[in-house]
């Protein structure tokens, strides 16, 4: 991840609804949820949820998958791991205190 991508990803997270979406989808795991289910869970109207889901998908935080007539969204754990890795190794220069707090791993593959 480079500085430009990190800023875009942070920008995608700098909204309360998007942060709620991310937290919800992390809890839901690898199967994902539909836009309607996500909107209901985070108390967002369908159009508002779709807008935020599109923004998060564009930055790579989420991936979408069409299943029949519905689109399911799920967290791209690799993208989150790359962001954490960028923070730890580029921004924090491998600071041991920061580094000891997390070990990103993709559990969906």
N, C-alpha and C positions, 0 to 999 in steps of 0.2 A: 504494500500500500504506500502511496506517495502522499505528499502534503495536500494536493488538490482533492484526491479521493477521500482522505480523512476529513477534510473540511466539509465536503458534500455529505458524508455520512453523519457527521455531527449535526449538520444543518437539518438533516432528515429526522434526527432525534430531538431537535430543539422545539418540540411542540407537545403539549400535554396529551393530546389524543394519540399521537404517534408513539409516544413513550408507553402509553397504556396498551396500545396494540402490540408493541414489541413484548411487553411483559406478559400479556395474555397468550400470545403465540408461543413464547418460550415455554410456558406452563403446559400448553397443548401438545408440545413435542413435534414429532416428525410427520404426522399425518396432515396437519394443517386444518384450517376451517374455511368456510365460505365467507364472502364479504358480509352477507347478512348476519351470520352467526357472530362474526367479529364486531360488527357495528352494534349489535344488541349487547354484547358483553362489555363494550366500552362506552355504551350510551351515546352512540353517534348515529345520526340519520344515515340512510343508505348512501345518499350522494356524498355526504361528508366522509364517510368511511371509505368509499371508493376513491375519492380524491387523495386521502392520506395513504391508502394502500398503493396507489399508483406511484406516489412520490417515493415511498419506501422501496418499492420494487425497482424503480429506476436507479436508485443508488446501490442496489444489490443487497440490502438488508433482508429483503423478503424474496421468495421465488413463488411464482404462480404456476398452477398446473390445471389444465382443463380436464374435468372428469364428466363425461357426458355433457349435460347442459350447464354445469356449474363450474366456477373457477375457485379452486382452493388455494389459499395462501399459507405459506409456512416460513419460519425463520430460516435464513441462510446462516447457519452456525459458523461456517467458514468465514463469512464476511465479518461477523462479530469478533471471531478469533483474530482475524487480520487487523481489525481496529485496535483490539487490546494489545496485540503484539506491537503495533506501531507505537502506541502510547508507552509501552514498557521499554522498548529497545531504541526508539528514535527520540521521543520526547524526554523520557526519563533516563536515557543512557544506561539501561540495565541496572538501575538502582535496586539493590538487594531487598530492601523493605518493600518496594512496590512489586518487584518480581515475585516475592513469596506469596502474594495474595491470590494469584490465579494461575491456572494452567488450562487454557482453552483447548477444547476437544470437540470434534464433530461427531455426534452420536447418531446421526441420521444415515450414514452410509453403510 
